[in-house]
Amino acid sequence: MIDISKLVVLYEDNHLIVVNKPAGWLVQGDETGDMPLTELVKAWIKVRYEKPGDVFLGVIHRLDRPVSGVTLFARTSKGLSRMNELFRTRDVRKTYLAVTRNRPPEVAGTLVHYLSKDSKKNVAHAYASLSGRAKKENAKKASLDYRMVGQIDQNVLLSLSLHTGRPHQIRAQLSQAGCPILGDAKYQSDFTFSDGSIALHAWRLEFEHPIKQTQICITAPLPDTPWWNPFKPIVEDGEEDIMMGPVDPDELR
């Protein structure tokens, strides 16, 4: 029996369903055999609508297992194909929040690297230019915008907006910039969290509904953990700063 009681649904209609993925949950099944989020969502739909047969659920995008936040699925093939096209044409705005130990070089900026993926070790390598080893490994350009939103003690809160969608992109680029994400030992964090999570959260997803043509904006609350909780007041009070740009460095907490 699948326990659906812990599933948090953020948005749902006839074509789409969005859930808040806890860190540590798989989006799709893998060799571990652990229960994936897809099966939990299917079970939730089956119970809610008393569906007697199989439930269709299309995976539109994925989050790494240690990452939390907004995860979007399609409930119809029409919704799946149209959302895939929106992601392909980059007509979906994704905003992530990350906690790092170090400040970035500037309060706000753009990071550009060239990423290659070592599938055997499941790790991405970020290079400053497409030359040498990067060229040999057929590395792909990756870019993102970041904004420093706040600081508490040594921990820094960053808002991140992706221009590309490479595997492990945020994790690899922040590490290469000298700002590894808290808990992400694979990318140079000097410690890990006991639950296997990292301090990276898919905070907000914005797009035009592919069927209704209405604007959709979905936000996933921050996880209830010691490394996220201190930043909750900053996030709750500073949504405009997160979306529009950094606060004055002199006002950073």
C-alpha positions as CSV (number, residue, x, y, z in Angstrom):
1,M,0.0,0.0,0.0
2,I,1.4,3.4,-1.0
3,D,1.2,6.1,1.7
4,I,0.2,9.3,0.0
5,S,-0.3,11.3,3.2
6,K,3.0,13.1,2.9
7,L,2.4,14.3,-0.7
8,V,2.0,18.1,-0.9
9,V,0.1,19.2,-4.0
10,L,0.7,22.9,-4.9
11,Y,-1.5,23.1,-8.0
12,E,-3.7,20.8,-10.0
13,D,-6.1,20.9,-12.9
14,N,-7.2,18.5,-15.7
15,H,-3.9,18.7,-17.5
16,L,-1.2,19.5,-14.9
17,I,-0.3,18.6,-11.3
18,V,2.5,20.3,-9.3
19,V,3.9,19.0,-6.0
20,N,6.5,20.1,-3.5
21,K,9.2,17.4,-3.7
22,P,11.0,16.8,-0.4
23,A,14.7,16.4,-0.5
24,G,15.7,12.8,-0.8
25,W,12.8,11.7,-2.9
26,L,13.4,10.3,-6.4
27,V,11.3,11.8,-9.2
28,Q,11.5,8.6,-11.3
29,G,12.5,5.1,-10.3
30,D,16.2,4.0,-10.5
31,E,18.4,1.0,-9.6
32,T,17.8,1.6,-5.9
33,G,14.2,0.4,-6.1
34,D,13.1,3.2,-3.8
35,M,9.5,4.5,-4.3
36,P,9.6,7.4,-6.8
37,L,7.5,10.5,-6.7
38,T,5.8,9.5,-10.0
39,E,4.2,6.5,-8.3
40,L,3.0,8.6,-5.3
41,V,1.4,11.2,-7.5
42,K,-0.3,8.5,-9.6
43,A,-1.6,6.9,-6.4
44,W,-2.9,10.3,-5.2
45,I,-4.8,10.9,-8.4
46,K,-6.2,7.4,-8.3
47,V,-7.6,7.9,-4.8
48,R,-8.8,11.4,-5.3
49,Y,-10.7,10.7,-8.5
50,E,-11.5,7.0,-7.7
51,K,-9.9,5.9,-11.0
52,P,-10.3,2.2,-11.6
53,G,-7.5,1.8,-14.2
54,D,-4.0,3.0,-14.9
55,V,-3.3,6.7,-14.3
56,F,-1.4,8.7,-17.0
57,L,1.4,10.8,-15.6
58,G,4.0,12.5,-17.8
59,V,7.4,13.7,-16.4
60,I,8.0,17.2,-17.6
61,H,11.2,18.0,-15.7
62,R,13.3,16.5,-12.9
63,L,15.0,17.6,-9.7
64,D,18.1,15.8,-8.4
65,R,17.3,13.5,-5.5
66,P,18.9,15.7,-2.8
67,V,17.0,18.8,-4.1
68,S,13.6,20.0,-2.9
69,G,10.8,22.1,-4.4
70,V,8.4,22.6,-7.2
71,T,8.0,19.6,-9.5
72,L,5.6,19.6,-12.4
73,F,3.9,16.7,-14.0
74,A,1.4,16.3,-16.9
75,R,-2.0,14.5,-16.4
76,T,-2.7,14.4,-20.1
77,S,-0.6,13.7,-23.2
78,K,-1.7,17.1,-24.6
79,G,-0.4,18.8,-21.5
80,L,2.8,16.9,-21.6
81,S,3.6,17.7,-25.2
82,R,2.8,21.4,-24.9
83,M,4.7,21.8,-21.6
84,N,7.7,20.0,-23.1
85,E,7.6,22.6,-25.9
86,L,7.5,25.5,-23.4
87,F,10.6,24.0,-21.6
88,R,12.3,23.5,-25.0
89,T,11.8,27.1,-26.0
90,R,12.7,28.3,-22.5
91,D,9.3,29.9,-22.0
92,V,9.2,28.7,-18.4
93,R,10.8,30.8,-15.6
94,K,12.5,28.8,-12.9
95,T,13.8,30.4,-9.8
96,Y,15.9,28.4,-7.3
97,L,17.1,29.3,-3.8
98,A,20.4,28.1,-2.5
99,V,22.4,28.5,0.7
100,T,26.1,28.6,0.4
101,R,28.9,29.1,2.9
102,N,30.7,31.7,0.8
103,R,29.7,35.0,-0.9
104,P,29.9,35.1,-4.7
105,P,32.4,37.5,-6.2
106,E,29.7,40.1,-6.8
107,V,26.3,40.7,-5.2
108,A,24.6,39.9,-8.5
109,G,25.8,38.6,-11.8
110,T,25.8,35.9,-14.5
111,L,27.8,32.7,-14.3
112,V,28.9,31.1,-17.6
113,H,30.7,27.8,-17.8
114,Y,31.0,24.8,-20.1
115,L,29.7,21.6,-18.5
116,S,30.5,17.9,-19.2
117,K,28.9,15.0,-17.4
118,D,30.7,11.9,-16.0
119,S,27.8,9.4,-16.1
120,K,29.7,6.7,-14.3
121,K,30.4,8.9,-11.3
122,N,27.2,11.0,-11.8
123,V,29.1,14.3,-11.5
124,A,29.3,17.3,-13.8
125,H,32.6,19.2,-14.5
126,A,32.5,23.0,-15.1
127,Y,35.1,24.7,-17.2
128,A,35.7,28.4,-17.7
129,S,36.2,28.1,-21.5
130,L,35.5,25.6,-24.3
131,S,39.1,24.6,-24.8
132,G,41.4,21.7,-23.8
133,R,39.7,19.1,-21.7
134,A,36.3,20.9,-22.0
135,K,36.4,20.7,-25.8
136,K,37.6,17.1,-25.7
137,E,34.7,16.1,-23.5
138,N,32.2,18.0,-25.8
139,A,31.2,20.3,-22.9
140,K,28.0,22.3,-23.3
141,K,27.5,26.0,-22.5
142,A,25.7,26.6,-19.2
143,S,24.6,30.0,-17.8
144,L,22.6,31.3,-14.9
145,D,21.9,34.6,-13.2
146,Y,22.3,34.8,-9.4
147,R,21.4,37.4,-6.8
148,M,22.5,37.6,-3.3
149,V,19.4,38.0,-1.1
150,G,20.7,37.7,2.4
151,Q,23.4,36.5,4.8
152,I,23.1,35.1,8.3
153,D,26.4,34.4,10.0
154,Q,28.5,32.6,7.4
155,N,25.6,31.3,5.4
156,V,24.6,33.2,2.2
157,L,21.1,33.0,0.5
158,L,21.2,33.2,-3.3
159,S,18.4,33.5,-5.8
160,L,19.2,31.7,-9.1
161,S,17.5,31.9,-12.5
162,L,18.6,29.4,-15.2
163,H,19.2,30.2,-18.9
164,T,20.1,26.6,-19.7
165,G,19.1,23.3,-18.1
166,R,22.2,21.1,-17.9
167,P,22.5,18.2,-15.5
168,H,23.7,19.4,-12.0
169,Q,24.2,22.8,-13.5
170,I,23.6,25.0,-10.4
171,R,25.6,22.6,-8.2
172,A,28.6,22.5,-10.5
173,Q,28.6,26.2,-11.4
174,L,28.3,27.5,-7.9
175,S,31.1,25.1,-6.8
176,Q,33.3,26.3,-9.6
177,A,32.6,29.9,-8.5
178,G,33.8,29.1,-5.0
179,C,30.3,29.0,-3.5
180,P,29.5,25.3,-3.0
181,I,25.9,24.6,-1.8
182,L,25.7,23.5,1.9
183,G,25.7,19.8,2.2
184,D,26.7,19.1,-1.4
185,A,29.9,17.1,-0.8
186,K,29.9,15.9,-4.4
187,Y,30.6,19.6,-5.3
188,Q,33.1,20.6,-2.6
189,S,30.9,21.2,0.4
190,D,33.0,20.4,3.4
191,F,30.2,18.6,5.2
192,T,26.9,16.7,4.6
193,F,23.5,16.7,6.2
194,S,22.3,13.5,7.9
195,D,19.2,13.3,5.7
196,G,21.3,13.4,2.5
197,S,19.8,16.7,1.3
198,I,21.5,19.8,0.0
199,A,20.5,23.4,0.5
200,L,19.1,23.8,-3.0
201,H,15.3,24.4,-3.4
202,A,13.2,24.8,-6.6
203,W,11.3,27.8,-5.2
204,R,9.1,29.1,-8.0
205,L,7.9,28.1,-11.5
206,E,6.1,30.6,-13.8
207,F,4.6,29.8,-17.2
208,E,1.6,30.4,-19.4
209,H,-0.8,27.4,-19.0
210,P,-0.5,25.4,-22.3
211,I,-4.2,24.8,-22.6
212,K,-5.9,27.7,-20.7
213,Q,-3.4,30.4,-21.8
214,T,-3.5,31.8,-18.2
215,Q,-0.5,32.9,-16.3
216,I,0.6,30.3,-13.7
217,C,2.9,31.1,-10.8
218,I,3.6,28.3,-8.3
219,T,5.8,28.7,-5.2
220,A,7.0,25.9,-2.9
221,P,7.5,26.8,0.8
222,L,11.0,26.3,2.1
223,P,11.7,23.0,3.9
224,D,11.6,23.0,7.7
225,T,15.2,22.4,8.5
226,P,17.9,24.2,10.6
227,W,19.7,25.6,7.5
228,W,16.5,26.9,5.8
229,N,14.5,28.2,8.8
230,P,16.7,31.3,9.5
231,F,16.1,32.5,6.0
232,K,12.3,32.1,6.0
233,P,11.6,35.7,7.1
234,I,13.9,37.0,4.4
235,V,12.1,35.0,1.7
236,E,8.6,35.7,3.0
237,D,9.3,39.5,3.3
238,G,11.5,39.9,0.3
239,E,9.8,38.2,-2.7
240,E,10.2,41.3,-4.8
241,D,13.9,41.4,-4.0
242,I,14.3,37.8,-5.0
243,M,12.5,38.2,-8.3
244,M,13.6,41.7,-9.3
245,G,17.2,42.0,-8.0
246,P,19.5,42.0,-5.0
247,V,19.0,44.1,-1.9
248,D,21.5,46.8,-1.0
249,P,24.6,44.9,0.2
250,D,24.7,47.2,3.3
251,E,21.2,45.9,4.2
252,L,22.0,42.2,4.0
253,R,21.4,40.5,7.3
